């Protein structure tokens, strides 16, 4: 296990009691804070604008639209106008926490069940499920790598999983007491992590691809170099098909249309209402419940 390299901290921000979902659109870091989505300028560290929508857990971006978990629904939002274009059912029915976009689909964390679901963004149908062994509080894809955040008690980690088997391939351990309530990549060398009740966002240095394999091979005395006959371009399509939500290139296809993403918008929560209204899951500290909201608790 490797210690996470925290390179910058943003916030706390005025009027933000907790940070839940986090995503990145190539310019701004968008984060959920209960009753609104906020666009953070990562260079200046200031909130540029906010959208008044229910924002209780995971957040994602498909290159054009934002997606936001709101209770038991996932809403599709026009980031320019703030209009809710439609919604689909969340796969965990309110127990969802963590949201990402890759391969033309949504990837949704099922907090209590320690699962990650791949979901059709037009219908909400579950296409596949990956099992983890820790609570899932954030999900992101980068260069074909699947990462998820976990937060249990006083411990938080960023973990890279084998998307086929769920095996943990790499772990970044956050300092004791640091909460991770959302996860997103910038498409390059850093992750953005929601800070739960701290009301902050932390930027964490992403390990260089292959470093974990090199460390394992060094301990075992074996080389990680791929035979030349296997380096003829195989795997490039798979790496490209699950890249980060950076707004720069999305090779997995066209954006979903408004006409196929149907459903009703969810009314905003009344001001002053605590998003965490449901009981805390077994073995999870109350802090987790308060930070990632009722969408992660059933």
Buried (B, 14 or more C-beta within 10 A) or exposed (E): EEEBEBEEBBBBBEEBBBBBBBBBBBEBBBBBBBBBBBBBBBEEEEBEBBBEBBBBBBBBBBBBBBBBBBBBBBBBBBBEEBEBBBBBBBBBEBBBBBBBBBBBBBBBBBBBBBBBBBBBBBEBBBBEBBEBEBBBBBBBBBBBBBBBBBBBEEBBBBBBBEBEEBEBBBBBBBEEEBBBBBBBBBBEEBBBBBBBBBBBBBBBBBBEBEEBEEBEBEEEEEEEEEEEEEEEEEEEEEBBBBBBBBBEEBEBEEBBEEEEBEBEBBEBBEEEEEBBEBEBBEEBBEBBBBBBBBBBBB
